[in-house]
Amino acid sequence: MFNLLEATVKPLMLNTKILEVAYEMYLEAPQSIHPVINLRDLSYRTGASLLECRNAIVEAYNLGRFPQCALEK
């Protein structure tokens, strides 16, 4: 029961500001095997902490977004 609730609510809890900026960075990155998203730059652009940025991208990745991306500090 709780797993169903969590699966339904979790996508709504993602930080859209972080993910919008991260998606822009993802599209701007050279399209190699693994486009790189720089967490420090993302943090600077959004005002969020490095950990918040990392967690938002990892959660989105677990939901099928940001395929084959790499994160760097």
N, C-alpha and C positions, 0 to 999 in steps of 0.2 A: 504494500500500500504506500509506504513512504518512498519507495524507489520510484513509483509512478509519479507521485507528487513532485519529487526532486527533479525527475526528467522533464516534467512539464514546466516547472518554475525556473530552473537553472538558466535556460537560454534567455529569459527575460531579465536576469540579474547581471548580464554581461555589461561592462562599461562601454557604452556606445561611442563616447568621445574618444577613448583610447583606441577602440577598434577601427573607427573611421580614419584616424590619423595613421594607424598601423597599416591599414589597407592601402592608403595613398603611398606610404613608404614601400610597401610590398610591390605595388605596380611600378614605382620609380626605380626599384633595384634592378641591376643587370640581371636578365633572365638566364641565369646559369642553372645548374642542377638544383641548387638550393638558394633562392633569393634571400638576402640577408636583411633583417630588421635590426637596426641599432637601438638598443634599449635606452641608452643615455639620451640620444636624440629624441626618441619617442617621449621620454620622461620630460625633457625640456619643453617640447611642443605642447604637451597636455597638462603639465603641472602635477602629474601623478608621480608616485614613487616608482623606483625601478621594479620593486616587487609587485606593485599593483599592475604595472605594464606587462611584466612577465606572466603573471597569473591570468590576466585577461586574454593574452594571446594563447597560452596553453589551454585554457578552457575553450576558447573558440576553435583551436586545433582539434580538441577532443570531439567537437561537434561537427567536424568536417570542413572547417574554414582554414585558410592559410596552408594549403597543402605544400609539403616539401619545403618549408621555409626554415631558415636558420636564424638564431638570435645571437647577438653579440653585445657585449657591454662597452 
